[in-house]
Amino acid sequence: MKVATIFHLLLGLFITFSLVFCPGLPLHPAQAQDDYPEPSEKYSREELAQMLAPIALYPDTLLTQVLMASTYPIEVIEADRWRKNNPELKDEGLDEALLAQDWDPSVKAVCHFPSILALMSERITETTNIGNAFLVQESEVMDMIQELRAKARQQGNLTTNAEQKVVVEKETIIIEPANPRVIYVPYYDPFSIYGPWWYPAYPPYYWGPPGLGIGVGISFWPGFNFGFSFGNWSYFDWYHHTIYIHVHKRPRYVRHDRWMVKPGPWQHAPRHRRGVAYRDKNTARKYGQQPRRLREFRPDTRGFPEASGPERVRIERDKQRDVRARSERDLQERQRIESEQQSREQAAPERQERQRAEQEQRTRQRVDRSRAVQRERAPDQSRDNVFNRVDNGSRERQSSERGRVSRQKGLGSWDDDDAGGREGRGRGDRGRDDRNRYTR
């Protein structure tokens, strides 16, 4: 007992000494910290050139849609999977189907270019980086696009041809479709189209048909025909370094109640971001996303901290894939059940007809057996009808007996005479016999 008391006193003295002479000792877990990088961490010119080189030579009408859609990576993935599940949709049928989808208009616009949409989905990390850069460094992104176009034009690789029209206005290079209703999407090797690459530590990547050899110059995907002027609701305002939205030219694949009301510069819609983390703290606060807070030390923490950035995009993509897979399995199961139900409904009349025929056959067999039994019992029934019809035939027997007695009475005289004659003949025969005996 004394040892325990001394131990507790020493422990109390040690704690008091620590609090008095070591004020820096942490009494609580470490304070929470934001999981966003510092606001000063922007993309460098080298990184902007690397990510924009594959798309800088797209027609302006398509490039504006790609830049806006890249800020919504989850919807890009969803739209790509939906488009692959509905490859037969085209023109007006595609526009009507897109009306039911709750995606940003720019994502719906890229759905008209399934090959470009597939590339954006497959390279979702690069797509997300382009979107993050466009949100924070919109002016620098547009300047880099012009720089890349100028280099391609200096190399003689950006000219007017049957697919596109290149217009230069005060050192601003504009790329338009040669036919407003037919849009050709270029693909090319960034290492050759811009000349010797000036940032060897940041080589550009290639966006184009897989498995094809890339030659010198620009090649084009097959043209996409439109019965209306595609993308005329958005265009580059190169002077103000922004994308301008023409609200009076609402596209057919967007519902009127989901369309913006005022013309002006493009505004990012946070709800279409679907929870994907922004790249920096200021952008997150600008669009109303609260920074998630992680504790460096917390006794009740289990597992691992929540991922962010590209890792979160990958996780969300996997979740979406799982949800899609489950939906497809449920759809297949419903289709199987409906098919079986239809088969049963089609087989029901045949089954009923077969049952009716079997019932009729059984009825005929019972009737035939009943008739056979009746034929076998017919003689017995006739005798029974004569003698045993009433009171087991007693009345019939009495009537027959009375008739026999009456007949006997009616024949009585004939019987008596016959008997007398026979008696007389007997006496005569005996007399003759007596006479003959006396005579001898």
PyMOL commands that set and color helices and strands:
alter all, ss='L'
color gray80, all
select helices_A, chain A and resi 2-21+45-52+60-69+73-85+91-99+105-110+114-122+124-136+138-154+190-193+256-258+270-273+281-286+310-376+378-387+391-410+412-439
alter helices_A, ss='H'
color red, helices_A
select strands_A, chain A and resi 33-34+164-169+172-177+182-183+186-187+219-220+224-225+234-237+242-245+264-265+293-294
alter strands_A, ss='S'
color yellow, strands_A
deselect
rebuild
show_as cartoon
